[in-house]
């Protein structure tokens, strides 16, 4: 059997032998990217460099990035979906393009991983009014040995990446799918079919266009390549398994759940998978400094822990805290006390909710789909648990009625989080760039007015406003807010130059640059200075000088948590 580490080692060596420099994985919580809750792809730490900023390691990079995708939570329970996963990626920053990227992808899969070339299927972009059909990629695939009948063309929704916001870099992608021929399938089955025959294992994104403010797609002078291969799924495919949870990455946890429950994996697959996946994901999220809450990242963490707890309940495992602790130990062997304590506190809170929910359920005589959804929304009861409990009462629930309510809830959630995109590039629009620089001014002004105990705790930028979280024990007075505003606007009026230099992280810190999470930055990092007023480690983007920002007005403040305040501000342009 091929191990996960075998694939990691082979991948890094393969691309380093072809001139790539290995860079470290970034944290799960992205720095200076308010558009996403977590790092969802290897491109997150590379955003400034994909947009043209030179990288200190050069134009060819390779990494293994830890990722977390929140849109997959409800999908977990099948054979292939995970919330936390490792993404193997290689990058060309204006260097090689389609020919090399495709040839190397194919070579690695067939020569290094020994996958059968006759079972590799390809999808490419079909073309539309914005960009032509990607026959270039198709021809390259044919040149390496993929015949016409195994190359398919799909529209933007399947084979195009970006832009992340309204404007920015974007382009076609080409995907590699592996034929898991043991799956039954019909004569018209092809990549993307829901029967499970094909497993997508690699994606090459060719960022060759820029979508401008007039929604026109212009060719980039220096296109980039962004590739990604999920370790968990590839490991299963290489070992001939059609269930990711049968690999060595998951089997120790699966066996532990079986030991704790007295049940076998076969027949209880969904519960086993959810428990293993969610506890693993939650443990890594906690390691990166997130705590459960009712907002944003904390809410995702809370949802993961509670969903796992419900499945422990379904398997008859009542010692939730103890079981979660034993599973944490399977995935993370060191620095476990914080993780254990966080799980314990959150599960203890949920137990009370769970008990209340069960009591509420027992009061009901007739349960319909709407009530089932209310139980899901209020107490976290999944459909499966409610349906099972209802059957014990001789009550069959209409799944479509539940699904209708659930779909409405999803649509509302999607609308509310429209700014939280899944891909990776932040909004680099003109107004977002101004607000980004303004947060540096705000940070420096708060420290000058309130004291050096002020530390940034987070930020979020939209086209309408900036939001800035910082450490401070009490509400700001009207006088303090005016002082902060006046100081920011004074620096804007002075039209101070915004300068960027690259230097070793140790040197930057020694010179007084602010970085409250220094472990998040590479050894050679970007430092942005605004006159003598502000100096911070940052990935950008920024204006050229402060005069571009316009006058800043603080609109409101609020408490976020104990010792953390939040300020909202807008730019007023003359």
DASUL-V188822 format. One record per residue. N is the residue number from 1. SS is DSSP state (alpha for helix, beta for strand, coil for the rest). PHI is phi in whole degrees, -180 to 180 (* if undefined). BURIAL is I if it has 9 or more other C-alpha atoms within 8 Angstrom, else O. Layout:
BEGIN
N&SS&PHI&BURIAL / N&SS&PHI&BURIAL
END
This chain:
BEGIN
1&coil&*&O / 2&coil&-80&O / 3&coil&-93&O / 4&alpha&-61&I / 5&alpha&-69&O / 6&alpha&-56&O / 7&alpha&-67&I / 8&alpha&-57&I / 9&alpha&-63&O / 10&alpha&-61&I / 11&alpha&-63&I / 12&alpha&-62&I / 13&alpha&-64&O / 14&alpha&-57&I / 15&alpha&-82&I / 16&alpha&-67&I / 17&coil&-65&O / 18&coil&-109&O / 19&coil&86&O / 20&coil&-88&I / 21&beta&-104&I / 22&beta&-74&I / 23&coil&-118&O / 24&coil&-74&O / 25&coil&-67&O / 26&coil&-80&I / 27&coil&-65&I / 28&coil&-67&I / 29&coil&-92&O / 30&coil&-68&I / 31&coil&-91&O / 32&coil&58&O / 33&coil&-134&O / 34&coil&-76&I / 35&coil&-85&I / 36&coil&-134&I / 37&coil&-79&I / 38&coil&-135&I / 39&coil&-71&I / 40&coil&-102&I / 41&coil&-160&I / 42&coil&-64&I / 43&coil&-74&I / 44&alpha&-53&I / 45&alpha&-69&O / 46&alpha&-104&O / 47&alpha&-50&I / 48&alpha&-60&I / 49&alpha&-79&I / 50&alpha&-67&I / 51&coil&-93&O / 52&coil&121&O / 53&coil&-69&O / 54&coil&-64&O / 55&coil&-96&O / 56&coil&-63&O / 57&coil&-88&O / 58&coil&111&O / 59&coil&-100&I / 60&beta&-120&I / 61&beta&-129&I / 62&beta&-142&I / 63&beta&-157&I / 64&beta&-124&I / 65&beta&-102&I / 66&beta&-79&I / 67&beta&-133&I / 68&beta&-145&I / 69&coil&-116&I / 70&alpha&-76&O / 71&alpha&-74&O / 72&alpha&-96&I / 73&alpha&-57&I / 74&alpha&-71&O / 75&alpha&-85&O / 76&coil&-61&I / 77&coil&129&I / 78&coil&-89&O / 79&coil&-83&O / 80&coil&-123&O / 81&coil&-88&I / 82&coil&-141&I / 83&coil&-86&I / 84&beta&-95&I / 85&beta&-157&I / 86&beta&-104&I / 87&beta&-113&I / 88&beta&-87&I / 89&beta&-139&I / 90&beta&-128&I / 91&beta&-137&I / 92&beta&-120&I / 93&beta&-101&I / 94&coil&72&I / 95&coil&-108&I / 96&coil&-74&I / 97&coil&-135&I / 98&alpha&-58&I / 99&alpha&-59&I / 100&alpha&-69&O / 101&alpha&-60&I / 102&alpha&-68&I / 103&alpha&-60&I / 104&alpha&-70&O / 105&alpha&-57&I / 106&alpha&-64&I / 107&alpha&-63&I / 108&alpha&-64&I / 109&alpha&-64&I / 110&alpha&-91&I / 111&alpha&-95&O / 112&alpha&-84&O / 113&coil&-98&I / 114&coil&58&O / 115&coil&-76&I / 116&coil&-69&O / 117&alpha&-59&O / 118&alpha&-75&O / 119&alpha&-111&I / 120&beta&-95&I / 121&beta&-116&I / 122&beta&-125&I / 123&beta&-120&I / 124&beta&-134&I / 125&beta&-73&I / 126&coil&-81&I / 127&coil&89&I / 128&coil&-158&O / 129&coil&-67&O / 130&coil&-90&O / 131&coil&-151&O / 132&coil&-74&O / 133&coil&-57&O / 134&coil&-84&I / 135&alpha&-70&O / 136&alpha&-59&O / 137&alpha&-63&I / 138&alpha&-60&I / 139&alpha&-66&O / 140&alpha&-65&I / 141&alpha&-60&I / 142&alpha&-65&I / 143&alpha&-68&O / 144&alpha&-90&O / 145&coil&126&O / 146&coil&-87&I / 147&coil&-76&O / 148&alpha&-51&O / 149&alpha&-69&O / 150&alpha&-112&I / 151&beta&-119&I / 152&beta&-124&I / 153&beta&-113&O / 154&beta&-125&I / 155&coil&-75&I / 156&alpha&-53&I / 157&alpha&-62&O / 158&alpha&-107&O / 159&alpha&-135&I / 160&beta&-153&I / 161&beta&-119&I / 162&beta&80&I / 163&coil&-72&I / 164&coil&-69&I / 165&coil&-107&I / 166&coil&-72&O / 167&coil&-135&I / 168&beta&127&I / 169&beta&-63&I / 170&beta&-166&I / 171&beta&168&I / 172&beta&-73&I / 173&beta&-129&I / 174&beta&-127&I / 175&beta&-114&I / 176&beta&-106&I / 177&beta&-118&I / 178&beta&-110&I / 179&beta&-82&I / 180&coil&-85&I / 181&coil&-61&O / 182&coil&-72&O / 183&coil&-80&O / 184&coil&-67&O / 185&coil&-156&O / 186&coil&-90&O / 187&coil&-68&O / 188&coil&-98&O / 189&coil&-66&O / 190&coil&-152&O / 191&coil&-51&I / 192&coil&97&O / 193&coil&-63&I / 194&coil&-81&O / 195&coil&-72&O / 196&coil&92&O / 197&coil&-65&I / 198&beta&-103&I / 199&beta&-120&I / 200&beta&-75&O / 201&beta&-119&I / 202&beta&-154&I / 203&beta&-139&I / 204&beta&-107&I / 205&beta&-102&I / 206&beta&-110&I / 207&beta&-82&I / 208&beta&-118&I / 209&beta&-126&I / 210&beta&-124&I / 211&beta&-87&I / 212&coil&-88&I / 213&coil&-69&O / 214&coil&-96&O / 215&coil&62&O / 216&coil&-100&I / 217&beta&-102&I / 218&beta&-106&O / 219&beta&-71&O / 220&beta&-78&I / 221&beta&-66&O / 222&beta&-129&O / 223&beta&-71&I / 224&beta&-118&I / 225&beta&-119&I / 226&beta&-128&I / 227&beta&-118&I / 228&beta&-151&I / 229&beta&-136&I / 230&beta&-73&I / 231&alpha&-64&I / 232&alpha&-61&I / 233&alpha&-70&I / 234&alpha&-63&I / 235&alpha&-58&I / 236&alpha&-65&I / 237&alpha&-62&I / 238&alpha&-60&I / 239&coil&-93&O / 240&coil&70&O / 241&coil&-107&I / 242&coil&-99&O / 243&coil&-140&I / 244&alpha&-56&I / 245&alpha&-77&I / 246&alpha&-90&I / 247&coil&-84&I / 248&alpha&-66&O / 249&alpha&-66&O / 250&alpha&-114&I / 251&alpha&-60&I / 252&alpha&-58&I / 253&alpha&-70&I / 254&alpha&-61&I / 255&alpha&-66&O / 256&alpha&-64&I / 257&alpha&-62&I / 258&alpha&-62&I / 259&alpha&-64&O / 260&alpha&-71&O / 261&alpha&-96&I / 262&coil&75&O / 263&coil&-114&O / 264&coil&-92&O / 265&coil&-59&I / 266&coil&-64&O / 267&coil&98&O / 268&coil&-132&I / 269&alpha&-56&I / 270&alpha&-61&O / 271&alpha&-63&I / 272&alpha&-59&I / 273&alpha&-65&I / 274&alpha&-62&I / 275&alpha&-60&I / 276&alpha&-62&I / 277&alpha&-63&I / 278&alpha&-70&I / 279&alpha&-70&I / 280&alpha&-60&I / 281&alpha&-62&I / 282&alpha&-60&I / 283&alpha&-61&I / 284&alpha&-70&O / 285&alpha&-65&I / 286&alpha&-62&I / 287&alpha&-56&I / 288&coil&-93&I / 289&coil&93&O / 290&coil&-91&I / 291&coil&-122&O / 292&coil&-61&I / 293&coil&-159&I / 294&coil&-102&O / 295&coil&-131&O / 296&alpha&47&O / 297&alpha&-61&I / 298&alpha&-63&I / 299&alpha&-70&I / 300&alpha&-61&I / 301&alpha&-61&I / 302&alpha&-58&I / 303&alpha&-62&O / 304&alpha&-62&I / 305&alpha&-65&I / 306&alpha&-71&I / 307&alpha&-66&I / 308&alpha&-65&I / 309&alpha&-62&I / 310&alpha&-61&I / 311&alpha&-72&I / 312&alpha&-60&I / 313&alpha&-61&I / 314&alpha&-62&I / 315&coil&-85&I / 316&coil&82&O / 317&coil&-88&I / 318&coil&-90&O / 319&coil&-83&O / 320&alpha&-59&I / 321&alpha&-63&I / 322&alpha&-62&O / 323&alpha&-64&I / 324&alpha&-61&I / 325&alpha&-61&I / 326&alpha&-65&I / 327&alpha&-75&I / 328&alpha&-57&I / 329&alpha&-63&I / 330&alpha&-67&I / 331&alpha&-89&O / 332&coil&-129&I / 333&coil&-80&O / 334&coil&-125&O / 335&coil&50&O / 336&coil&-93&I / 337&alpha&-62&O / 338&alpha&-60&I / 339&alpha&-63&I / 340&alpha&-59&I / 341&alpha&-65&O / 342&alpha&-65&I / 343&alpha&-59&I / 344&alpha&-60&I / 345&alpha&-63&O / 346&alpha&-70&I / 347&alpha&-66&I / 348&alpha&-61&I / 349&alpha&-64&O / 350&alpha&-70&I / 351&alpha&-56&O / 352&alpha&-65&O / 353&alpha&-64&I / 354&alpha&-61&I / 355&alpha&-63&O / 356&alpha&-62&I / 357&alpha&-63&I / 358&alpha&-66&O / 359&alpha&-64&O / 360&alpha&-63&O / 361&alpha&-61&O / 362&alpha&-67&O / 363&alpha&-79&O / 364&coil&-84&O / 365&coil&-90&O / 366&coil&-122&O / 367&coil&-119&I / 368&coil&-112&I / 369&alpha&-61&I / 370&alpha&-66&I / 371&alpha&-64&O / 372&alpha&-59&I / 373&alpha&-68&I / 374&alpha&-60&I / 375&alpha&-65&I / 376&alpha&-65&I / 377&alpha&-72&O / 378&alpha&-84&O / 379&alpha&-114&I / 380&coil&78&I / 381&coil&-71&I / 382&coil&-72&O / 383&alpha&-52&I / 384&alpha&-60&O / 385&alpha&-67&I / 386&alpha&-62&I / 387&alpha&-61&I / 388&alpha&-66&O / 389&alpha&-64&O / 390&alpha&-65&I / 391&alpha&-61&I / 392&alpha&-62&O / 393&coil&-93&O / 394&coil&76&O / 395&coil&-120&I / 396&coil&-92&O / 397&coil&-97&I / 398&coil&-75&O / 399&alpha&-64&O / 400&alpha&-64&O / 401&alpha&-66&I / 402&alpha&-62&I / 403&alpha&-63&I / 404&alpha&-60&O / 405&alpha&-66&I / 406&alpha&-64&I / 407&alpha&-63&O / 408&alpha&-61&O / 409&alpha&-61&O / 410&alpha&-63&O / 411&alpha&-64&O / 412&alpha&-64&O / 413&alpha&-64&O / 414&alpha&-63&O / 415&alpha&-65&O / 416&alpha&-68&O / 417&coil&-113&O / 418&coil&-58&O / 419&coil&-79&O / 420&coil&-95&O / 421&coil&-82&I / 422&coil&-95&O / 423&coil&-81&I / 424&coil&163&I / 425&coil&-78&I / 426&coil&-75&I / 427&coil&-72&I / 428&coil&-109&I / 429&coil&-65&O / 430&alpha&-59&O / 431&alpha&-68&O / 432&alpha&-63&I / 433&alpha&-63&I / 434&alpha&-61&I / 435&alpha&-64&I / 436&alpha&-61&I / 437&alpha&-66&I / 438&alpha&-61&I / 439&alpha&-65&I / 440&alpha&-64&I / 441&alpha&-64&I / 442&alpha&-62&I / 443&alpha&-59&I / 444&alpha&-65&I / 445&alpha&-67&I / 446&alpha&-62&I / 447&alpha&-66&I / 448&alpha&-72&O / 449&alpha&-80&I / 450&alpha&-98&I / 451&coil&129&O / 452&coil&-77&O / 453&coil&-70&O / 454&coil&-67&I / 455&coil&-135&I / 456&beta&-63&I / 457&beta&-117&I / 458&beta&154&O / 459&beta&-154&I / 460&beta&-148&I / 461&beta&-124&I / 462&coil&-125&O / 463&coil&-68&O / 464&coil&-96&O / 465&coil&-166&I / 466&beta&-113&I / 467&beta&-128&I / 468&beta&-137&I / 469&beta&-103&I / 470&beta&-154&I / 471&beta&-80&I / 472&coil&-170&I / 473&coil&-79&O / 474&coil&-147&O / 475&coil&-64&I / 476&coil&-75&O / 477&coil&-77&O / 478&alpha&-59&O / 479&alpha&-64&O / 480&alpha&-65&I / 481&alpha&-62&I / 482&alpha&-64&O / 483&alpha&-61&I / 484&alpha&-63&I / 485&alpha&-56&I / 486&alpha&-61&O / 487&alpha&-66&I / 488&alpha&-60&I / 489&alpha&-69&I / 490&alpha&-63&O / 491&alpha&-69&I / 492&alpha&-67&I / 493&alpha&-62&O / 494&coil&-71&O / 495&coil&53&I / 496&coil&-68&I / 497&beta&-72&I / 498&beta&-99&I / 499&beta&-113&O / 500&beta&-118&O / 501&beta&-133&O / 502&beta&-100&I / 503&beta&-157&I / 504&beta&-59&I / 505&alpha&-57&I / 506&alpha&-61&O / 507&alpha&-66&O / 508&alpha&-59&I / 509&alpha&-67&I / 510&alpha&-64&O / 511&coil&-87&O / 512&coil&95&O / 513&coil&-67&I / 514&beta&-81&O / 515&coil&-163&O / 516&coil&-85&O / 517&coil&-132&O / 518&alpha&-60&O / 519&alpha&-65&O / 520&alpha&-77&O / 521&coil&-100&I / 522&coil&-68&O / 523&coil&-63&O / 524&beta&-105&I / 525&beta&-131&I / 526&beta&-90&I / 527&beta&-122&I / 528&beta&-106&I / 529&beta&-117&I / 530&beta&-117&I / 531&coil&53&O / 532&coil&-102&O / 533&coil&-93&O / 534&beta&-141&I / 535&beta&-148&I / 536&beta&-140&I / 537&beta&-72&I / 538&coil&-165&I / 539&coil&-98&O / 540&coil&83&O / 541&coil&-87&I / 542&coil&-142&I / 543&coil&-74&I / 544&coil&-78&O / 545&beta&-152&I / 546&alpha&-67&I / 547&alpha&-62&I / 548&alpha&-74&I / 549&coil&-74&I / 550&coil&91&I / 551&beta&-70&I / 552&beta&-98&I / 553&beta&-123&I / 554&beta&-77&I / 555&beta&-97&O / 556&beta&-166&O / 557&beta&-137&I / 558&beta&-158&O / 559&beta&-86&I / 560&beta&-100&O / 561&beta&-159&O / 562&coil&-59&O / 563&coil&81&O / 564&beta&-127&I / 565&beta&-109&I / 566&beta&-132&I / 567&beta&-120&I / 568&beta&-111&I / 569&beta&-146&I / 570&beta&-131&I / 571&beta&-97&I / 572&beta&-109&O / 573&coil&-100&O / 574&coil&-93&O
END
